[in-house]
Amino acid sequence: MPAAITDTRHHDAIVIGGGLTGLRAALAANGAGADVAVISKVHPLRSHSVAAQGGINASLNNNKGEGEDSWEAHAYDTVKGSDYLADQDAVSFMCQDAPRAVLEMESWGTTFSRDDEGRIAQRPFGGAGFPRTCYAADRTGHNLIHTLYEKAVQAGIEIFEERFVLSLAMEGGRCRGLVALDIASGEVEAFSSKSTLLATGGYGRIFSRSTNAYINTGDGAALALKAGVPLRDMEFVQFHPTTLFGTSILISEAARGEGGVLTNAVGERFMSRYASKAMELAPRDIVARAIQREIDEGRGQEGGYINLDLRELGREKIMERLPGIRQIAMDFAGIDPISAPIPVQPGQHYSMGGVACDVNCRTALAGLYAAGEAACVSVHGANRLGGNSLLETLVFGKLAGENMAMDSAAASFDDGAAKALANSEQLRLKEIRSTQNRTQTSKLREELNRTMFTDFGIFRTALRMKGGLAIASNLANKGESIGVGDKAKEYNQALIGALEFQNMSCVALPICMSAIAREESRGSHYRTDYPKRDDLRFLKHTHITKRAGEHALTYADVLLDRWPLEERRY
Ligand SMILES: Cc1cc2nc3c(=O)[nH]c(=O)nc-3n(C[C@H](O)[C@H](O)[C@H](O)COP(=O)(O)OP(=O)(O)OC[C@H]3O[C@@H](n4cnc5c(N)ncnc54)[C@H](O)[C@@H]3O)c2cc1C
């Protein structure tokens, strides 16, 4: 028997996640006087936020001569891009706050690219009526997160890195803290808090062919599900049109924003058939489907890809604005985009669905908050526009931190739940470590990845999805009794892999169930058996809640208070 855990760490506010959302929230909570800690399963600078390439949207209006941009225009583009499933109060709040959020990062030290007059440069992005994406070459996330990390260190915010959060502690209908595994030592630790934020990022790695970091395994959604908190709109999974063929490394939308064109095997700029006005800069769901159609109907290159041609941009522009993209193409495909097109195919990229929360980032469980890619607030609805996710992390990260600080002032600690949970989690981990492994976790994970990509991919049908759900359920059952047979306490990566697989398989089920139930096509969710949007039946958010081992599916209204429904044309 391991020794009983009797110690508990205390923080008014605990932020799970060291990405942009988590760091921005921690700074806000700290600024509002709360004692805050950040817990992250990797060093904060290894969070997926660091990989963001193309930029962040704000109606700064720096492109004079292109017309007048405004937060309302930004919000309208976002609502239309979402296929009218975004909540318009959340969208308005985000777009109104965007210029402030970007200028704040600039004042804190983020080095943005500049236009000829020294203002923050803005480039065109998909689905946007104006060039409103602010960028730092093609390394925007890198620059933003370094700024926030430096600020967090400067503010003396305590950061627990390489801690894997295992579960949330609850007592009296409130979240009271959490239990985490210290990956380095193998010790289980209890954390007591008055408010806790899920800023755990997306769940892209449930799918094969994903642009996401390996750590994006949906742990936050799994934590919420286990705690009885609903997940919202999980069927909406974004497939990015352009990932490097064979490796799935993202080739940023900035490449098309700067003028790159897509061509099929006969050299045709095929987007004219799918979005005759916006062409390559139609929203991602539309471009991804167009590319997949070209490939499926035999107009792709041999092997199944199409070409992204940047040659017209010329050496100077590529070197200045897309240096990272050029490097990726050279290192991973042996192609220099200055002289040859890049082979691309669509790949999983972003999780529109997530932990259901209100416009103040509060979830259905008192004391528990959600923000960033882990959450569904919902600003992206059925399809996210490029550049809006980095924005969401900053705007809602800040709001979550402020609200946590405010709510914590009126709450008190209760250590009992976290301590009891720590002891039961310690036993659970011991069991996983000592059970002999009959099926390798990696094999289970591969099967889940393949199933989700083929059966819940760009084009979906009832038949395929039902088959996929049966496989995913079976895998989730196997996950429950998983064992790794590696008894090591320190840095037991097999154990982490097993815990992540449990989370991924448990989050896969709500994706499958929500997708099967939505008998229409909207945004990223495209059903060849129901190819039309059906506002009468499905202008609704899907909620999945797990209680006593059973999943319940319910629907909730979408808030449309400003921009009326339209057919989406580009
Ligand atoms: C390649 C790529 C490029 C992108 N480019 C852009 C772009 O140009 N513009 C744009 O708007 N969006 C872009 N996005 C999307 C955007 O980067 C992300 O949505 C956003 O950065 C997510 O930030 P986050 O803080 O919510 O989560 P993340 O940055 O993913 O951070 C999640 C954090 O949670 C922690 N965590 C997770 N589980 C646990 C656990 N169990 N225990 C402890 N800690 C845990 C992790 O350690 C990590 O610190 C891109 C995404 C990708 C994949």
The ligand as a MOL file (V3000), in Angstrom:
LIG
                    3D

  0  0  0     0  0            999 V3000
M  V30 BEGIN CTAB
M  V30 COUNTS 53 58 0 0 0
M  V30 BEGIN ATOM
M  V30 1 C -0.0720 24.1250 -35.9280 0
M  V30 2 C -1.1330 25.0760 -35.4470 0
M  V30 3 C -1.1530 26.3810 -35.8860 0
M  V30 4 C -2.1350 27.2690 -35.4460 0
M  V30 5 N -2.1320 28.5580 -35.9170 0
M  V30 6 C -3.0760 29.4160 -35.4730 0
M  V30 7 C -3.0890 30.7730 -35.9120 0
M  V30 8 O -2.2170 31.2110 -36.6650 0
M  V30 9 N -4.0710 31.5730 -35.4640 0
M  V30 10 C -5.0400 31.1480 -34.6020 0
M  V30 11 O -5.9010 31.9430 -34.2250 0
M  V30 12 N -5.0410 29.8820 -34.1500 0
M  V30 13 C -4.0770 29.0160 -34.5570 0
M  V30 14 N -4.0880 27.7310 -34.0900 0
M  V30 15 C -4.9890 27.3640 -32.9950 0
M  V30 16 C -4.4510 27.9370 -31.6760 0
M  V30 17 O -3.0460 27.9250 -31.6840 0
M  V30 18 C -4.9240 27.1390 -30.4660 0
M  V30 19 O -6.3120 26.9380 -30.5180 0
M  V30 20 C -4.6030 27.8660 -29.1610 0
M  V30 21 O -3.2470 28.2500 -29.1240 0
M  V30 22 C -4.9470 26.9980 -27.9680 0
M  V30 23 O -4.4660 27.6200 -26.8080 0
M  V30 24 P -4.8690 27.0600 -25.3760 0
M  V30 25 O -4.0810 27.8590 -24.3960 0
M  V30 26 O -6.3320 27.0400 -25.2380 0
M  V30 27 O -4.3390 25.5550 -25.3760 0
M  V30 28 P -2.8590 24.9640 -25.5990 0
M  V30 29 O -1.8950 25.9570 -26.0900 0
M  V30 30 O -3.0410 23.7220 -26.3800 0
M  V30 31 O -2.4100 24.5990 -24.1180 0
M  V30 32 C -2.9880 23.5480 -23.3860 0
M  V30 33 C -2.2660 23.4040 -22.0690 0
M  V30 34 O -2.9590 22.4790 -21.2460 0
M  V30 35 C -2.0300 21.6380 -20.5980 0
M  V30 36 N -2.7010 20.3670 -20.2900 0
M  V30 37 C -3.4890 19.6210 -21.0950 0
M  V30 38 N -3.9000 18.5130 -20.4400 0
M  V30 39 C -3.3660 18.5740 -19.2040 0
M  V30 40 C -3.4100 17.7220 -18.0580 0
M  V30 41 N -4.0740 16.5600 -18.0480 0
M  V30 42 N -2.7160 18.1000 -16.9650 0
M  V30 43 C -2.0050 19.2560 -16.9330 0
M  V30 44 N -1.9400 20.0810 -17.9910 0
M  V30 45 C -2.6150 19.7480 -19.1000 0
M  V30 46 C -0.8820 21.5130 -21.5710 0
M  V30 47 O 0.3040 21.1650 -20.9070 0
M  V30 48 C -0.8240 22.9250 -22.1600 0
M  V30 49 O -0.0250 23.7340 -21.3540 0
M  V30 50 C -3.1150 26.8260 -34.5340 0
M  V30 51 C -3.1000 25.5200 -34.0830 0
M  V30 52 C -2.1480 24.6330 -34.5560 0
M  V30 53 C -2.2050 23.2080 -34.0920 0
M  V30 END ATOM
M  V30 BEGIN BOND
M  V30 1 1 1 2
M  V30 2 1 2 3
M  V30 3 2 2 52
M  V30 4 2 3 4
M  V30 5 1 4 5
M  V30 6 1 4 50
M  V30 7 2 5 6
M  V30 8 1 6 7
M  V30 9 1 6 13
M  V30 10 2 7 8
M  V30 11 1 7 9
M  V30 12 1 9 10
M  V30 13 2 10 11
M  V30 14 1 10 12
M  V30 15 2 12 13
M  V30 16 1 13 14
M  V30 17 1 14 15
M  V30 18 1 14 50
M  V30 19 1 15 16
M  V30 20 1 16 17
M  V30 21 1 16 18
M  V30 22 1 18 19
M  V30 23 1 18 20
M  V30 24 1 20 21
M  V30 25 1 20 22
M  V30 26 1 22 23
M  V30 27 1 23 24
M  V30 28 2 24 25
M  V30 29 1 24 26
M  V30 30 1 24 27
M  V30 31 1 27 28
M  V30 32 2 28 29
M  V30 33 1 28 30
M  V30 34 1 28 31
M  V30 35 1 31 32
M  V30 36 1 32 33
M  V30 37 1 33 34
M  V30 38 1 33 48
M  V30 39 1 34 35
M  V30 40 1 35 36
M  V30 41 1 35 46
M  V30 42 1 36 37
M  V30 43 1 36 45
M  V30 44 2 37 38
M  V30 45 1 38 39
M  V30 46 1 39 40
M  V30 47 2 39 45
M  V30 48 1 40 41
M  V30 49 2 40 42
M  V30 50 1 42 43
M  V30 51 2 43 44
M  V30 52 1 44 45
M  V30 53 1 46 47
M  V30 54 1 46 48
M  V30 55 1 48 49
M  V30 56 2 50 51
M  V30 57 1 51 52
M  V30 58 1 52 53
M  V30 END BOND
M  V30 END CTAB
M  END
